[in-house]
Amino acid sequence: MSGAPLLLLDTHIWIWWIEQDRRLSDPIRRAIEHSATSVLISAVSIYELSVLVHRNRIRLTQDIGYWLQRATDGVDISVVSVDQEIARIAGLLPAIHGDPLDRLLIATACCLDAQVASLDEKFRAYPQLTGRLIG
């Protein structure tokens, strides 16, 4: 990759970034603040967040609609839709990760030639993410 890269945030990293959670590592914080030309999330992260809120696995300090606006437009994070190519690549990835949504995130990074910020250890097992993973 030439120049500053695109950076795709895994769902937990996105939430931690918006909430300024102390679990966010310094390398990830630096990548978001200084290294990336564009910070991205996948539309599947919005789905994951909505499910977590609905199942009371996490609580937001605001209404989810307001939180989402603040967590994207308010901090200049772009939302990437799942298109035909991303879906195809995700379907071809080995099922190292049992979560198909995480395979969609991995496929998104591959299709966009983006780095990925994640602390999910299973991501490390994907050779497609060699040199792309920040965690």
C-alpha positions in Angstrom: 0.0 0.0 0.0 1.3 3.4 -0.8 0.8 6.4 1.4 -1.6 6.4 4.4 -4.0 3.5 4.2 -7.7 3.0 4.5 -8.5 1.6 7.9 -11.5 -0.7 8.5 -12.6 -0.9 12.2 -13.9 -4.1 13.6 -17.2 -3.5 15.5 -15.7 -3.6 19.0 -12.9 -1.2 18.0 -15.5 1.2 16.5 -17.6 1.2 19.7 -14.5 1.6 21.9 -13.3 4.5 19.7 -16.6 6.4 19.9 -16.9 5.7 23.7 -13.2 6.4 24.3 -12.8 3.1 26.0 -9.5 2.4 27.8 -9.3 -1.0 26.1 -8.4 0.7 22.8 -4.7 0.1 22.3 -2.3 2.8 21.5 -1.3 1.4 18.1 -5.0 1.4 17.1 -5.6 4.8 18.5 -2.6 6.2 16.6 -3.7 4.5 13.4 -7.2 6.1 13.6 -6.0 9.5 14.6 -2.9 9.9 12.4 -2.2 7.1 9.9 -5.3 6.5 8.0 -6.5 8.5 5.1 -10.0 7.2 5.7 -11.5 5.4 8.6 -14.2 2.9 7.6 -16.8 0.6 9.2 -18.8 -2.1 7.4 -22.6 -1.9 7.4 -22.4 -5.2 9.2 -21.0 -3.4 12.2 -24.2 -1.4 12.4 -26.2 -4.6 12.3 -24.0 -6.1 15.0 -24.4 -3.0 17.2 -28.1 -3.0 16.7 -28.3 -6.7 17.8 -26.1 -6.1 20.8 -28.3 -3.2 21.9 -31.5 -5.1 21.3 -30.3 -8.1 23.3 -29.2 -5.8 26.1 -25.6 -7.0 25.7 -24.4 -3.3 25.6 -26.1 -0.1 26.6 -25.6 3.2 24.8 -25.8 6.5 26.6 -28.1 7.8 23.8 -30.8 6.6 21.5 -29.2 4.3 18.9 -30.2 6.5 16.0 -28.5 9.5 17.5 -25.5 7.4 18.6 -25.1 6.1 15.0 -25.1 9.6 13.6 -22.5 10.7 16.1 -20.5 7.5 15.5 -20.2 8.0 11.8 -20.9 11.5 10.4 -19.9 13.1 13.7 -16.4 11.6 13.5 -15.9 11.3 9.8 -16.2 7.5 9.6 -17.5 6.2 6.3 -19.9 3.2 6.1 -19.0 0.6 3.5 -21.9 -1.5 2.1 -21.6 -5.2 1.4 -21.5 -5.5 -2.4 -21.4 -8.5 -4.7 -17.6 -8.8 -4.6 -17.3 -8.5 -0.8 -20.0 -11.2 -0.5 -18.3 -13.5 -3.0 -14.9 -13.1 -1.3 -16.4 -13.7 2.2 -18.1 -16.9 0.9 -14.7 -18.2 -0.4 -12.8 -17.5 2.9 -12.0 -20.5 5.0 -14.3 -20.8 8.0 -11.5 -20.2 10.5 -13.8 -17.7 12.1 -17.2 -19.1 12.8 -18.9 -15.7 12.6 -19.9 -15.0 9.0 -20.1 -11.3 9.8 -16.4 -11.3 10.7 -15.6 -13.0 7.4 -17.5 -10.2 5.7 -15.3 -7.7 7.5 -12.2 -9.6 6.4 -13.5 -9.7 2.8 -14.2 -6.0 2.9 -10.6 -5.2 4.0 -9.3 -7.4 1.1 -11.6 -5.9 -1.5 -10.7 -2.3 -0.4 -7.0 -3.1 0.2 -7.5 -1.7 3.7 -5.9 -2.3 7.0 -8.0 -3.8 9.8 -8.1 -2.7 13.4 -9.2 -5.6 15.5 -8.3 -7.5 18.7 -10.1 -10.6 17.5 -7.3 -13.3 17.7 -9.0 -15.4 15.0 -8.3 -12.6 12.4 -4.6 -13.5 12.7 -5.2 -16.9 11.3 -6.2 -15.5 7.9 -3.2 -15.1 5.5 -5.3 -12.5 3.6 -4.7 -10.2 6.6 -1.0 -10.6 6.8 0.5 -7.1 7.0 -3.0 -5.5 7.3 -3.9 -6.2 10.9 -3.5 -3.6 13.6 -4.2 -4.8 17.1 
